């Protein structure tokens, strides 16, 4: 392994910037992050079997420090607070019927209920904290899907090792019910920088957008190839939440290929 301080010194980071690279210790693919946090260079490998982490101080100018405080205030102002009319659903009949329609297990999803607009609400979690939420109308309210905060992070569900990128929360919940996958809903057909940053934690990402989004599917796959080691595309017959037998077979084949 190269001297870790040589690795750090070779990387030029402005205050508040983070860079993700291959770990110099375990060689994990983009599992090693370095962050300049107000003059402290902090590094950590996120691979469970690697214990490389630490920090050191670097020189910062007065302007750098002032900019850091301004950024910290802006971030604090943007902290998400769930609206008081979005509450735990407490066996709401409309949500229960809606979940049964899609074959979702409501207790696994920590769903909430928008009592004002009659919406089922999916919290968007990051490091165990709700940073946003997206709600689907159960009646005639428009838009059909509503975002409650300003975060650009995706909605994700599941505990697997393969990210399956889909368009909406229902599809993500269905995919994530398989223990080998994490359903990642980009809530549309475009990829933000936050989406890319989130997906770098996976060594494999599978793009599974709706069939009418074929050009976007190829575009997203191309964008991700600089961030995720293995990127694959599933050519679906239907929106994955409708569980077309051919589409479910494609997902099952992914599992079989990984288990060989």
Secondary structure as GFF3:
##gff-version 3
##sequence-region A 1 260
A	DSSP	alpha_helix	4	9	.	.	.	ID=ss1
A	DSSP	beta_strand	18	21	.	.	.	ID=ss2
A	DSSP	beta_strand	32	37	.	.	.	ID=ss3
A	DSSP	beta_strand	40	45	.	.	.	ID=ss4
A	DSSP	beta_strand	53	57	.	.	.	ID=ss5
A	DSSP	alpha_helix	62	77	.	.	.	ID=ss6
A	DSSP	beta_strand	86	88	.	.	.	ID=ss7
A	DSSP	alpha_helix	93	102	.	.	.	ID=ss8
A	DSSP	alpha_helix	106	109	.	.	.	ID=ss9
A	DSSP	beta_strand	112	114	.	.	.	ID=ss10
A	DSSP	beta_strand	119	126	.	.	.	ID=ss11
A	DSSP	beta_strand	129	137	.	.	.	ID=ss12
A	DSSP	beta_strand	145	147	.	.	.	ID=ss13
A	DSSP	beta_strand	155	158	.	.	.	ID=ss14
A	DSSP	beta_strand	162	166	.	.	.	ID=ss15
A	DSSP	alpha_helix	169	176	.	.	.	ID=ss16
A	DSSP	beta_strand	181	185	.	.	.	ID=ss17
A	DSSP	alpha_helix	193	199	.	.	.	ID=ss18
A	DSSP	beta_strand	204	207	.	.	.	ID=ss19
A	DSSP	three_ten_helix	211	213	.	.	.	ID=ss20
A	DSSP	alpha_helix	214	224	.	.	.	ID=ss21
A	DSSP	beta_strand	230	233	.	.	.	ID=ss22
A	DSSP	three_ten_helix	240	242	.	.	.	ID=ss23
A	DSSP	alpha_helix	245	259	.	.	.	ID=ss24
###
